[in-house]
Amino acid sequence: MKWICVFLFLTFSFDQNPVDKNYLLGKFDPAADPRFVRLTAEFASGSALHRHLRKETFESFQKMQRAAKKDGVRLIIISATRNFDSQKQIWENKWNGKVKVEGKDLTTITDKNERAKMILLYSSMPSTSRHHWGTDMDLNSLSNSYFEKGDGKKVYEWLTVHAPEYGFCQPYTSKINGRTGYEEEKWHWSYVPLSNGFLEEYKRQVHYSDIAGFAGSEIAESLQVIDKYVEGVSCR
Ligand SMILES: [Zn+2]
């Protein structure tokens, strides 16, 4: 009886605090974490580094993908979990001009805030990305225009109606109603039964002093990346 009580206590405690700060900051290896699964080619294309999801997210995605297929809609994940190191590479490639943003070499912008704001149109600072959590994914194309005509339009319309049935929500919608942060991303979907809890934990555990270890990290607070970007989501 005593051990059953201890077990129940531990289970309860785990549910109350399911993730620690390093998890929320993406400082772990999803490939070595038993809570994650690796996606096969049936579910994902793109970089081998970004092919892991939390099991719960994957199970629901699998059901959604099957239902979409029956309706003639193909869903494929092009980027799933990206940990701190992966996001740091994406961020710094843009920061250092190795990858252009909107056709521009950002090293030509000397004001660090302005340079960061350009990257923040569509990419997160390392430690602030929902892609760290195993709950979020990019589907089919990284271009809003793909989702506005032909097959892409059909995909987006299907997702808008049916994704909520599987627990998925589009966090970065139009900013017309005052949402702050990233521009609209019709490709980015989040498994809210997990991610809403992780967002709450993020707000409780993570502070601006935790956002460090990459080029430009010192301006995270002046740009209010937690208040405006991490919290600038439509899924509640
Ligand atoms: Zn995304």
Boltz pocket constraint, residues with backbone or C-beta under 6 A from the ligand:
constraints:
  - pocket:
      binder: B
      contacts: [[A, 79], [A, 131], [A, 136], [A, 137], [A, 138], [A, 187], [A, 188]]
      max_distance: 6.0
